Amino acid sequence: MMSCSKCCGSDKSAKEDIQIDSDISGEKDEILLQSSTRNGRIPHDERNHSPNNEKEDYGKRKIRELVCYYINHCTLHGFHYVFETKSIMRKVVWLTILAVAAGFFFKEIKTSLTQYYLYPFTTTSTIQYPGALPFPAVTICDFHDVRKSLHSTNKTKIADVISISFEQLKETLIQSSQSHGFTKPTAFFDTSDFYVFYSSKGQTCYTFNSARNKKNSLKSNKIGSKYGIEFILNVQQPSYSKVKESGFRFILHEHDELPLSREGFRVSPGYVTYVNLRLEKEKNLPSPYKTNCGGRSLKYFDKYSSSSCYLELLTEYVIKLCKCRMWFMPGNVSVCTVRQTTHCVWPVWEHFEQNYNYTCPEDCEKTTYHAKLSSALFMPQKLIPMPKNDYLLKPKDMPNNTDDAVDFIMENFVVVKLYFDDLRVDITEQTPSYGFYRLVGDVGGQLGLVLGASFITLLELVDLFIMWFYFWLKGKFKRRTSRRP
């Protein structure tokens, strides 16, 4: 164990001062700490040194003075007792106390680090009440498999098929209207307000209030079923006699999302379906937390979302195998023809769905529209006789006979009303439960509790090693210069 009796005393009241040591060669002034002895006497080995011997011993002397000064002034409680006391028993006791305290400290450090690298988080839920809520994009898909009709069509360009889809929409869309309670006045909508695409099941889908139409999104500022959007749709069962299901599939989503693989909910003809909307926002944590939200960069999209990730992976897969893309897919590759669509795109898409192993992380910020459904029996007598106007269209295959018309409406008409029952947003947010500053606080608390030290104590130790290395180099340099002739 190192003794500092030659260069420093054990009495805490002894005075230490700082002197400036100037080299004969005109080196820069440096601040050195020199410890005086208990009685102020000069140690025996410091007397009668020749200049050469002083240069030889410069490094060792300064390092010894530095260490002694550190021992007497270290803010680590009890540390100086190990060196200052003459009693061996006392030295052992204090050394044992420090060793046990250090062991407990490092044990707690290990526990804290283990907890930190688990990256735990908590989920908090809050509710906000804004003055208006963004109305969702509404995607409507029929149950007819367009792949069967494409095989028999004589069209070659997919643009012609899209035009046919909009013609079918005119027959399907009996009426769509927006009531009071929106930031825009009451209005009726037509086919130009819809964006068309194909789903993964081969169904033709039409999206209302989509950002792809480059129109301002709707916002609702009132609640209740009378202040929403109403769709009256025609199933056209005579045209789709081979379809096993009757009705439509509705998907509620964000305006910039293309719900290629979303299920949504189904509505049947003969009923008025009331859809009570509830808006929820999720805020997830990125890597290294387990949610790993947005942990994948996208080529075609600036903002990450799981739906955009799916669309991009599907697009690259289709382009790779078919050398073309569907019109709703991103990229600059040419759009597939009808033949390429039927003979390549659909089989490749089906293979992608069933066999392609892809991973799309969760969104960091996600908006979800939840739907609570209720229904009532539709009263077709209210529509008979159907008025002749531009907003309530009479199907061309609807009978003129009243009884037959009632049966036709009950079998083919779907009425859906979407509205908010409450202008509230449910926010679910993930927050780190044991972050970096919590770790630093725990380490500092244990350091102060068991060792009586602080972060400054660690800096003192770093300073000791830096100064030790400095004086070691300085002494080595002086010895080298003193040996020169």
ZARO-75754 format. One line per field, with one value per residue (C-alpha): x negated, y, z; residue in one letter; residue number from 1. Coordinates in pm, whole numbers, plus 50000, padded with zeros to 5 digits. Example, Ala and Ser with C-alpha at 12.3 -4.5 7.8 and 13.67 -1.06 7.14 Angstrom:
<pts>
c1 = (48770; 48633) .
c2 = (49550; 49894) .
c3 = (50780; 50714) .
nuro = (a; s) .
sekol = (1; 2) .
</pts>
This chain:
<pts>
c1 = (50000; 49864; 49747; 49751; 49562; 49267; 49462; 49784; 49910; 50209; 50332; 50624; 50546; 50215; 50200; 50149; 50060; 50011; 49676; 49562; 49273; 49067; 48811; 48463; 48516; 48807; 49089; 49447; 49560; 49753; 49964; 49843; 49984; 49727; 49823; 49643; 49553; 49733; 49467; 49353; 49015; 48858; 48836; 48493; 48493; 48573; 48254; 47918; 48034; 47818; 47992; 47935; 48083; 48380; 48439; 48397; 48653; 48888; 49151; 49157; 49164; 49451; 49652; 49601; 49709; 50012; 50123; 50079; 50276; 50555; 50570; 50604; 50863; 51062; 51438; 51484; 51580; 51344; 51087; 50813; 50838; 50690; 50366; 50339; 50392; 50094; 50312; 50316; 50645; 50803; 50670; 50822; 51157; 51184; 51062; 51328; 51599; 51502; 51481; 51827; 51975; 51812; 51943; 52296; 52264; 52156; 52432; 52689; 52525; 52563; 52931; 52990; 52810; 53002; 53329; 53222; 53129; 53464; 53604; 53930; 54214; 54552; 54872; 55077; 55426; 55561; 55871; 55883; 56190; 56110; 56368; 56374; 56261; 56119; 56369; 56219; 56161; 56436; 56356; 56647; 56577; 56832; 56826; 56787; 56451; 56330; 56071; 56340; 56476; 56128; 56060; 56357; 56322; 56198; 56033; 55653; 55578; 55637; 55757; 56061; 56135; 56114; 56367; 56599; 56553; 56668; 56967; 57052; 57012; 57276; 57516; 57409; 57412; 57780; 57701; 57417; 57465; 57306; 57536; 57494; 57229; 56921; 56676; 56808; 57175; 57422; 57337; 57400; 57117; 57066; 56816; 56544; 56519; 56409; 56075; 56087; 55848; 55852; 55822; 55614; 55934; 55995; 56276; 56329; 56301; 56396; 56253; 56439; 56256; 55918; 55604; 55527; 55809; 55617; 55922; 55948; 56045; 56376; 56402; 56701; 56788; 57125; 57240; 57533; 57662; 57828; 57488; 57291; 57251; 57513; 57459; 57744; 57596; 57733; 57599; 57711; 57784; 57917; 57575; 57381; 57596; 57297; 57174; 57229; 57256; 57482; 57381; 57069; 56750; 56670; 56321; 56250; 55893; 55666; 55687; 55345; 55380; 55461; 55624; 55527; 55537; 55778; 56102; 56337; 56701; 56984; 57333; 57634; 57918; 58259; 58120; 58012; 57674; 57567; 57191; 57090; 56731; 56465; 56122; 55814; 55450; 55154; 54800; 54546; 54175; 53902; 53608; 53456; 53800; 53995; 54253; 53972; 54212; 54112; 53803; 53793; 53709; 53931; 53828; 54149; 54293; 54155; 54369; 54365; 54681; 54745; 54990; 54731; 54474; 54709; 54784; 54414; 54314; 54603; 54510; 54146; 54256; 54497; 54245; 53977; 54191; 54430; 54215; 54509; 54728; 55091; 55200; 55240; 54886; 54597; 54301; 54220; 54260; 54527; 54880; 54979; 55213; 55530; 55354; 55057; 55299; 55495; 55206; 54931; 55032; 55316; 55126; 54818; 55029; 55189; 54846; 54725; 55016; 54972; 54599; 54398; 54245; 54239; 54223; 54371; 54322; 54594; 54653; 54495; 54810; 55126; 55485; 55757; 56130; 56334; 56690; 56983; 57260; 57635; 57907; 58275; 58506; 58516; 58854; 58845; 59188; 59013; 58835; 59140; 59199; 58833; 58801; 58628; 58324; 57950; 57879; 58119; 58069; 58320; 58152; 58216; 58329; 58568; 58932; 59203; 59459; 59477; 59475; 59194; 59005; 59034; 58895; 58618; 58516; 58519; 58297; 58057; 58045; 57791; 57815; 57516; 57494; 57157; 57128; 56949; 57136; 56877; 56611; 56329; 55993; 55860; 55481; 55271; 54905; 54600; 54339; 54007; 54046; 53672; 53479; 53124; 53183; 53357; 53049; 52815; 53031; 53021; 52645; 52590; 52820; 52641; 52303; 52394; 52574; 52313; 51989; 52075; 51944; 52083; 52019; 51755; 51567; 51539; 51410; 51150; 51030; 51013; 50819; 50576; 50495; 50455; 50215; 50029; 49973; 49869; 49605; 49481; 49419; 49270; 49024; 48929; 48860; 48647; 48438; 48376; 48267; 48042; 47846; 47761; 47396) .
c2 = (50000; 50337; 50571; 50946; 51037; 51169; 51422; 51487; 51480; 51312; 51623; 51768; 52113; 52118; 52383; 52304; 52564; 52589; 52703; 52777; 52568; 52742; 52552; 52694; 52635; 52883; 52628; 52739; 52790; 52501; 52480; 52210; 52107; 52061; 51921; 52042; 51813; 51808; 52017; 52210; 52025; 51939; 51561; 51410; 51295; 51648; 51797; 51846; 51744; 51846; 51999; 51678; 51466; 51700; 51645; 51272; 51262; 51530; 51292; 51063; 51355; 51530; 51209; 51136; 51487; 51457; 51125; 51253; 51563; 51351; 51126; 51423; 51602; 51317; 51360; 50983; 50950; 50741; 50695; 50902; 50700; 50398; 50590; 50843; 50627; 50441; 50166; 49858; 49746; 50078; 50059; 49711; 49823; 50121; 49921; 49656; 49920; 50073; 49732; 49627; 49963; 49940; 49586; 49690; 49990; 49780; 49529; 49808; 49943; 49603; 49592; 49942; 49871; 49546; 49733; 50010; 49775; 49600; 49931; 49916; 50157; 50249; 50321; 50624; 50711; 51063; 51220; 51542; 51737; 51938; 52158; 51948; 51600; 51485; 51261; 50929; 50817; 50567; 50278; 50079; 49741; 49526; 49147; 49089; 48939; 49163; 48905; 48690; 48974; 49085; 48744; 48783; 49152; 49266; 49573; 49593; 49908; 49916; 50277; 50150; 49908; 50191; 50386; 50086; 50074; 50434; 50354; 50074; 50318; 50539; 50244; 50155; 50501; 50588; 50880; 51009; 51326; 51531; 51683; 51995; 51961; 51976; 52258; 52262; 52331; 52055; 51890; 51587; 51386; 51213; 50969; 51235; 51236; 50871; 50702; 50351; 50059; 49680; 49497; 49188; 48982; 49105; 49337; 49681; 49943; 50309; 50550; 50863; 51155; 51026; 51239; 51081; 51289; 51600; 51752; 51901; 51644; 51680; 51773; 51725; 51977; 51837; 51508; 51278; 51068; 51367; 51540; 51285; 51132; 50905; 50651; 50481; 50201; 49951; 49596; 49513; 49150; 49071; 49164; 48961; 48651; 48423; 48614; 48420; 48733; 49033; 49375; 49586; 49598; 49929; 50027; 50339; 50468; 50771; 50991; 50901; 50527; 50268; 49978; 49692; 49423; 49566; 49381; 49649; 49561; 49436; 49576; 49400; 49528; 49598; 49772; 50117; 50072; 50338; 50369; 50552; 50666; 50697; 50844; 50699; 50802; 50585; 50703; 50423; 50418; 50346; 50109; 49992; 49957; 49641; 49821; 49930; 50165; 50301; 50084; 50054; 50319; 50340; 50412; 50560; 50729; 51009; 50920; 50566; 50368; 49995; 50023; 50215; 49950; 49676; 49864; 49926; 49564; 49445; 49695; 49583; 49219; 49281; 49492; 49227; 48944; 49124; 49417; 49651; 49791; 49860; 50224; 50267; 50142; 50392; 50413; 50511; 50169; 50144; 50046; 49687; 49603; 49403; 49087; 49146; 49216; 48894; 48661; 48798; 49060; 48868; 48537; 48719; 48915; 48596; 48435; 48745; 48721; 48352; 48285; 48606; 48659; 49033; 49246; 49592; 49753; 49948; 50317; 50564; 50774; 50601; 50720; 50456; 50497; 50252; 50177; 50081; 49941; 49933; 49875; 49923; 49778; 49994; 50142; 50148; 50312; 50642; 50617; 50526; 50684; 50784; 51155; 51259; 51463; 51452; 51326; 51031; 50805; 50539; 50211; 50119; 49766; 49878; 49770; 50031; 49829; 49946; 49603; 49482; 49805; 49754; 49403; 49529; 49796; 49554; 49312; 49565; 49892; 49948; 50261; 50356; 50661; 50754; 51010; 51102; 51056; 51252; 51504; 51337; 51184; 50893; 50915; 50614; 50701; 50495; 50664; 50523; 50412; 50383; 50625; 50757; 51031; 50783; 50560; 50850; 50944; 50590; 50562; 50899; 50807; 50479; 50647; 50909; 50668; 50393; 50579; 50937; 51034; 51210; 51256; 51514; 51238; 51045; 51356; 51395; 51042; 51118; 51434; 51230; 50994; 51280; 51467; 51146; 51079; 51441; 51437; 51098; 51238; 51553; 51358; 51136; 51442; 51606; 51292; 51272; 51636; 51609; 51322; 51516; 51642) .
c3 = (50000; 49904; 50178; 50136; 50453; 50259; 50061; 50246; 50601; 50753; 50928; 50732; 50861; 50677; 50413; 50043; 49792; 49421; 49285; 48933; 48817; 48547; 48342; 48276; 47903; 47899; 47881; 47938; 48293; 48440; 48751; 48983; 49313; 49590; 49926; 50237; 50524; 50855; 51034; 50733; 50722; 50389; 50340; 50351; 49989; 49869; 50016; 49848; 49502; 49213; 48908; 48714; 48992; 49010; 48640; 48686; 48972; 48838; 48704; 49006; 49249; 49076; 49042; 49412; 49504; 49276; 49426; 49780; 49699; 49547; 49855; 50090; 49878; 49721; 49769; 49803; 50169; 50386; 50111; 50277; 50601; 50421; 50362; 50644; 50952; 51101; 51246; 51025; 51178; 51094; 50740; 50698; 50840; 50608; 50311; 50383; 50416; 50082; 49912; 50035; 49934; 49591; 49545; 49634; 49402; 49102; 49173; 49157; 48842; 48677; 48774; 48639; 48311; 48263; 48314; 48077; 47792; 47814; 47682; 47878; 47803; 47938; 47747; 47841; 47719; 47691; 47537; 47338; 47228; 46913; 46747; 46428; 46329; 45995; 45821; 45711; 45358; 45276; 45044; 44900; 44739; 44562; 44586; 44213; 44110; 43829; 43725; 43566; 43354; 43245; 43094; 42858; 42770; 42431; 42580; 42565; 42765; 43136; 43103; 42912; 43194; 43445; 43240; 43252; 43630; 43657; 43437; 43678; 43965; 43807; 43817; 44171; 44324; 44358; 44588; 44804; 44999; 45273; 45533; 45744; 46009; 45787; 45732; 45375; 45297; 45214; 44884; 44666; 44517; 44185; 44038; 44009; 44389; 44392; 44326; 44179; 44239; 44266; 44596; 44665; 44626; 44274; 44377; 44230; 44505; 44505; 44762; 44863; 45033; 44914; 44901; 44563; 44412; 44519; 44683; 45028; 45288; 45469; 45836; 46062; 46333; 46450; 46591; 46519; 46230; 46065; 46037; 45839; 45495; 45341; 45063; 44876; 44666; 44417; 44449; 44092; 44172; 43820; 43678; 43936; 43963; 44020; 44325; 44649; 44865; 44833; 44956; 44986; 45187; 45359; 45474; 45682; 45668; 45639; 45331; 45190; 45251; 44987; 45177; 44949; 45216; 45473; 45552; 45686; 45750; 45529; 45475; 45325; 45103; 45250; 45558; 45669; 45837; 46086; 46131; 46448; 46402; 46670; 46599; 46768; 46732; 46826; 46893; 46902; 46985; 46727; 46763; 47000; 47161; 47078; 46864; 46626; 46451; 46113; 46116; 45738; 45480; 45173; 44817; 44681; 44989; 45206; 45506; 45639; 45702; 45710; 45418; 45211; 45300; 45178; 44855; 44785; 44841; 44624; 44352; 44341; 44331; 44043; 43849; 43895; 43756; 43518; 43400; 43452; 43729; 43805; 43772; 44147; 44217; 44253; 44016; 43659; 43497; 43228; 43332; 43262; 42978; 43034; 42919; 43150; 43434; 43391; 43303; 43526; 43784; 43949; 43979; 44107; 44355; 44482; 44520; 44706; 44948; 45019; 45000; 45012; 45354; 45418; 45731; 45766; 46109; 46283; 46212; 46455; 46430; 46321; 46285; 46312; 46259; 46464; 46356; 46575; 46357; 46402; 46144; 46075; 45813; 45502; 45402; 45021; 45000; 45072; 44737; 44527; 44293; 44256; 44180; 43866; 43962; 43921; 44272; 44310; 44011; 43913; 43813; 43452; 43544; 43819; 43751; 43708; 43900; 44260; 44423; 44201; 44263; 44640; 44608; 44381; 44631; 44924; 44733; 44583; 44777; 45052; 45268; 45484; 45710; 45859; 46139; 46460; 46785; 46980; 46873; 47065; 46985; 47190; 47199; 47297; 47340; 47430; 47649; 47777; 48139; 48203; 47986; 47992; 48248; 48477; 48450; 48529; 48826; 48966; 48918; 49083; 49370; 49441; 49405; 49662; 49896; 49936; 49855; 49937; 49595; 49291; 48924; 49017; 49202; 48877; 48703; 48978; 48904; 48533; 48611; 48825; 48539; 48292; 48522; 48606; 48237; 48184; 48459; 48344; 47995; 48142; 48358; 48069; 47854; 48126; 48173; 47803; 47776; 48085; 47929; 47616; 47604) .
nuro = (m; m; s; c; s; k; c; c; g; s; d; k; s; a; k; e; d; i; q; i; d; s; d; i; s; g; e; k; d; e; i; l; l; q; s; s; t; r; n; g; r; i; p; h; d; e; r; n; h; s; p; n; n; e; k; e; d; y; g; k; r; k; i; r; e; l; v; c; y; y; i; n; h; c; t; l; h; g; f; h; y; v; f; e; t; k; s; i; m; r; k; v; v; w; l; t; i; l; a; v; a; a; g; f; f; f; k; e; i; k; t; s; l; t; q; y; y; l; y; p; f; t; t; t; s; t; i; q; y; p; g; a; l; p; f; p; a; v; t; i; c; d; f; h; d; v; r; k; s; l; h; s; t; n; k; t; k; i; a; d; v; i; s; i; s; f; e; q; l; k; e; t; l; i; q; s; s; q; s; h; g; f; t; k; p; t; a; f; f; d; t; s; d; f; y; v; f; y; s; s; k; g; q; t; c; y; t; f; n; s; a; r; n; k; k; n; s; l; k; s; n; k; i; g; s; k; y; g; i; e; f; i; l; n; v; q; q; p; s; y; s; k; v; k; e; s; g; f; r; f; i; l; h; e; h; d; e; l; p; l; s; r; e; g; f; r; v; s; p; g; y; v; t; y; v; n; l; r; l; e; k; e; k; n; l; p; s; p; y; k; t; n; c; g; g; r; s; l; k; y; f; d; k; y; s; s; s; s; c; y; l; e; l; l; t; e; y; v; i; k; l; c; k; c; r; m; w; f; m; p; g; n; v; s; v; c; t; v; r; q; t; t; h; c; v; w; p; v; w; e; h; f; e; q; n; y; n; y; t; c; p; e; d; c; e; k; t; t; y; h; a; k; l; s; s; a; l; f; m; p; q; k; l; i; p; m; p; k; n; d; y; l; l; k; p; k; d; m; p; n; n; t; d; d; a; v; d; f; i; m; e; n; f; v; v; v; k; l; y; f; d; d; l; r; v; d; i; t; e; q; t; p; s; y; g; f; y; r; l; v; g; d; v; g; g; q; l; g; l; v; l; g; a; s; f; i; t; l; l; e; l; v; d; l; f; i; m; w; f; y; f; w; l; k; g; k; f; k; r; r; t; s; r; r; p) .
sekol = (1; 2; 3; 4; 5; 6; 7; 8; 9; 10; 11; 12; 13; 14; 15; 16; 17; 18; 19; 20; 21; 22; 23; 24; 25; 26; 27; 28; 29; 30; 31; 32; 33; 34; 35; 36; 37; 38; 39; 40; 41; 42; 43; 44; 45; 46; 47; 48; 49; 50; 51; 52; 53; 54; 55; 56; 57; 58; 59; 60; 61; 62; 63; 64; 65; 66; 67; 68; 69; 70; 71; 72; 73; 74; 75; 76; 77; 78; 79; 80; 81; 82; 83; 84; 85; 86; 87; 88; 89; 90; 91; 92; 93; 94; 95; 96; 97; 98; 99; 100; 101; 102; 103; 104; 105; 106; 107; 108; 109; 110; 111; 112; 113; 114; 115; 116; 117; 118; 119; 120; 121; 122; 123; 124; 125; 126; 127; 128; 129; 130; 131; 132; 133; 134; 135; 136; 137; 138; 139; 140; 141; 142; 143; 144; 145; 146; 147; 148; 149; 150; 151; 152; 153; 154; 155; 156; 157; 158; 159; 160; 161; 162; 163; 164; 165; 166; 167; 168; 169; 170; 171; 172; 173; 174; 175; 176; 177; 178; 179; 180; 181; 182; 183; 184; 185; 186; 187; 188; 189; 190; 191; 192; 193; 194; 195; 196; 197; 198; 199; 200; 201; 202; 203; 204; 205; 206; 207; 208; 209; 210; 211; 212; 213; 214; 215; 216; 217; 218; 219; 220; 221; 222; 223; 224; 225; 226; 227; 228; 229; 230; 231; 232; 233; 234; 235; 236; 237; 238; 239; 240; 241; 242; 243; 244; 245; 246; 247; 248; 249; 250; 251; 252; 253; 254; 255; 256; 257; 258; 259; 260; 261; 262; 263; 264; 265; 266; 267; 268; 269; 270; 271; 272; 273; 274; 275; 276; 277; 278; 279; 280; 281; 282; 283; 284; 285; 286; 287; 288; 289; 290; 291; 292; 293; 294; 295; 296; 297; 298; 299; 300; 301; 302; 303; 304; 305; 306; 307; 308; 309; 310; 311; 312; 313; 314; 315; 316; 317; 318; 319; 320; 321; 322; 323; 324; 325; 326; 327; 328; 329; 330; 331; 332; 333; 334; 335; 336; 337; 338; 339; 340; 341; 342; 343; 344; 345; 346; 347; 348; 349; 350; 351; 352; 353; 354; 355; 356; 357; 358; 359; 360; 361; 362; 363; 364; 365; 366; 367; 368; 369; 370; 371; 372; 373; 374; 375; 376; 377; 378; 379; 380; 381; 382; 383; 384; 385; 386; 387; 388; 389; 390; 391; 392; 393; 394; 395; 396; 397; 398; 399; 400; 401; 402; 403; 404; 405; 406; 407; 408; 409; 410; 411; 412; 413; 414; 415; 416; 417; 418; 419; 420; 421; 422; 423; 424; 425; 426; 427; 428; 429; 430; 431; 432; 433; 434; 435; 436; 437; 438; 439; 440; 441; 442; 443; 444; 445; 446; 447; 448; 449; 450; 451; 452; 453; 454; 455; 456; 457; 458; 459; 460; 461; 462; 463; 464; 465; 466; 467; 468; 469; 470; 471; 472; 473; 474; 475; 476; 477; 478; 479; 480; 481; 482; 483; 484; 485) .
</pts>
